[in-house]
Amino acid sequence: ITDKTAHEYLAELKYVPARELSPEGKLSSVKLAALTEQAAVQLENYGAFRKISCSATKIVIMFSARGVILLDEA
C-alpha cells in the first residue's frame, strides 16, 4: 500500500468509559496525559511494525459515550 501513496495516516483510538469522567464530562489531566502517552507509544509501535516508506501523520482520537475528548496529532 505505501508504495502507491505519498502519505499515510495512522490513528489510535482510545475509549474512555463514562465512569472515568467528571460530572461535567471532563477527564482528569493525569488520566488524559497517561492515555495520550499510551496512544503515542502504540502509534510508534504501529510505525515500526509496518514498513512505511512514505510520510505518515499519527493521530490520537480519545472519546467516550459523551463525545470526543481529544483529537490531536501525536
N, C-alpha and C positions, 0 to 999 in steps of 0.2 A: 504494500500500500504506500509506504513512504517514498518509494522511488518514483511515484507518479504525482506527488504533491510537493508544493514548495513550503507548506506549513501544515502543522497538525495541532490539535487541541487535546490535552489530557485533562480530564475533570475528575475530581474526587468529591463524592457526595458524603456528607455526614448528617445523619438523622439524630435529632435531639428530642428525647421523649418530653412530653409536656410537663411531667412531674419535675424535671430539672430546671424549668423556667420559673421566674418570679411571677407573682400575681399580675404584674404588668406585661408579662410575656418576654422578659429580658433574660439573658444568660449572664451568669457572673463573669467578671473579667478573667478570673483564674481559669474557669472551665472553658471559656472562649479561647484563651491563649493555648491551653492544653490541646483542645480539639484542632485548632489551626496548625499547631506543630505536628500533630499526628498526621494530618492531611498532607502537609508539606513533605514529610518523610515518605509517606505512601506514594506521592507523586514522583519523588526521586526514584523510588524503587521501580515504579512503572517505567520510567525513562531508562533505567539501567537494564531492565528485563527485556524490553522491546528494542530492536535495532531501529532507532530513529535517525534517519540520515538528513532530515530537514529541520527547519526551525519549529519549535514546539512551545506553545503557550500553556502554562499549567494553571488551572482554575480550581478554586475551592468553593464548594456550594454547601452551606450549612443551613438546614431547615428543620422545622417542626410541623406539627399539625396546624399550628397557628400561622405559618408562613415562612418566608425566607429570613434567616437570621444574618447570614453573611454570604456575599458573592464577591470574590476577590481573586486577584492573580496571586499565585504563590511564588 
